[in-house]
Amino acid sequence: MISWAEVCASPHLKDLPYKIETNRFGKIMMSPSFLWHGGFQSRIGSLLDRLMSLGHVITECAIETTDGTRVADVAWISKERLAPHKKAFSLPIAPEICVEIISNSNSREEMMGKMQLYFAAGAHEVWFCDESGKMEFHSSGMIGPVPVSKLCDAFPKQLEAL
């Protein structure tokens, strides 16, 4: 099985305009990203950085899961959780908040599966942002979306699209 460190070090993969992840069989999975996607990544990261002072924002955050390495579009991780892993290629524990920006190429089933992987890896919340900027918050142990984030209740429910 190919490791995440090998994927990151490969000169053949480093300049691809795709999001790369692996599954539990070590197969590389790729999906393209769009300009609006990057715009939401930046906006969500900036807001989290401003609203959550006791941690760090990471974009394209590689997380080891039971089904390979998944990459959250945006993540917020506390300083304590990050400390032992600052130089790692990927995190062996999910950040407290994992955010996925969903395009119409993502199925609801795929995103729900990814959410469960993040929760199983230790995430406290998983957020979804759709193409219109609508935010959906999920909290570990809760069924269905919650009205606001418990960790960052000031985070808006709607973001301005590009």
N, C-alpha and C positions, 0 to 999 in steps of 0.2 A: 504494500500500500504506500502511495506517495505521501510524504509528510507535508504539512503546511509550510515548513521552512524550505523544503525543496521547491514547492510551487512558487514561493516568494523569490527564491534565488534564481529561478530559471530565466535565462536571457531571452528565451522564446516567448515568454508570457508577460514580461514586465511592461511592455508598451501597448498591450491590447486595450481598446476602449470599452472593455466589458468588465462587469463585476464577476469575480471568480470565487467559487466556493467548491468544497469537496463533499462527497457523500461518504457513507460508512464503508463503501467498497474502495475508497481512494480514487474514485473517478472525479475528474474535474468537470464542474458545471459552470456555464457562462451565460450571462444575460446582458444585453445592451442597456445603456442608460441614456437618458434624454437630458437636454438642457434644463427643462423645468424641474427635473429630478434633482439635479445639482443645486438649483436655486432653493428648493425646499430643504435640502441637506444643510446648506449654509444658514438659512433662516432659523431652522430648528436648533442647530448647534449654537448660533449666536444667542438665541433666547435662553437656552439651557445654561449657557456660560454666564449670562447676566443674572438669571434667577436662582441658580444653584451654586453657591460660593464654596462649598466644602468638598468639591470634587473636580473632575476633569471631563471635558467633552472629547469624544473620539469619533471621527468619521471613518467609515469603512472599517469597523471594528471586528476583527477576526475572533471568533469564539468557538472553542472546542465543544462539540455536542455529541450525543450518543449516535448521531447520524452524520458524522464528519464535521468539518469546519464550516460554519455559517458566518456570514459577514453582515452585521447590522449596519444599516445606512448611517445611523447616528446612535451614539450611546453616551450615557452619563454614568461615570463610575466614581465612587467615593475614593478619597485619598488613601484610606486604610485598605480598601479592597485592591486598589491598583499597586500599592507599594511593593509587594513581593514579585510583581510581574512586569515592571516597567520596561525591561529589555527583551521581553518575550516576543516571539513571532505571532502568537495567538494567546488568548486568555483561556486558562483552564476553568475559569468560573465566569459566568456572565456578569456584565455590569448591572447595576441596580435597575437602570432604564435602558431598554433596547427599542429603537425606533426603526420601522420599516416604511419606506415610501412606496406606495403601491401604484403600479400602472395597470392598464387593462391587459397586459400580457401575464399578470399574476392572477392565479385563481384564488378564490376565497379559501378553498381547501388547502392550497399550498401555504398561504399565509397563516392559517390556523395551525398547521403542522409546524411551521417555523416558530410560532409563538410558544407552542408546547415544548419545543426543544430549548428555547431560551429559558422558560420557567424551570424546566428540569435541570438546567445548568446553573440555576441560582438567581435569575432575574426576578426583581420584585414587580416590575411593570413592563408591559410591552405596549407600544403605541403604534398606531397606523396613521399615515397621512395619505389621503387620496389625491388624485390629479387636480382637484379643485381647491385643495388646501384644508379640507375637513379633517379634523383630528378625531381619532377614536382611541380611548384609553382602556387598557385591560390590566387588572391587578391580580397577582398570584393568589390562587385559592378562591377567586370569584368566578361565577359563571356569567358570561356575557360582558359587554362593555360597562364601564362605570362612568358616571357623569363628568368627573374631573379626575386628574391625577392626584393620588394621595401624597406622592413625594414632591410634587410641584404644582400645587393647586392654582397658582397664578398663570399657568401656561394656557394660552388661548385655545379655544375649541375650533377656531377657524383662522387660517393663515391666508394672507394675500397671495394670489398666484402671480407668476411672472407676467 
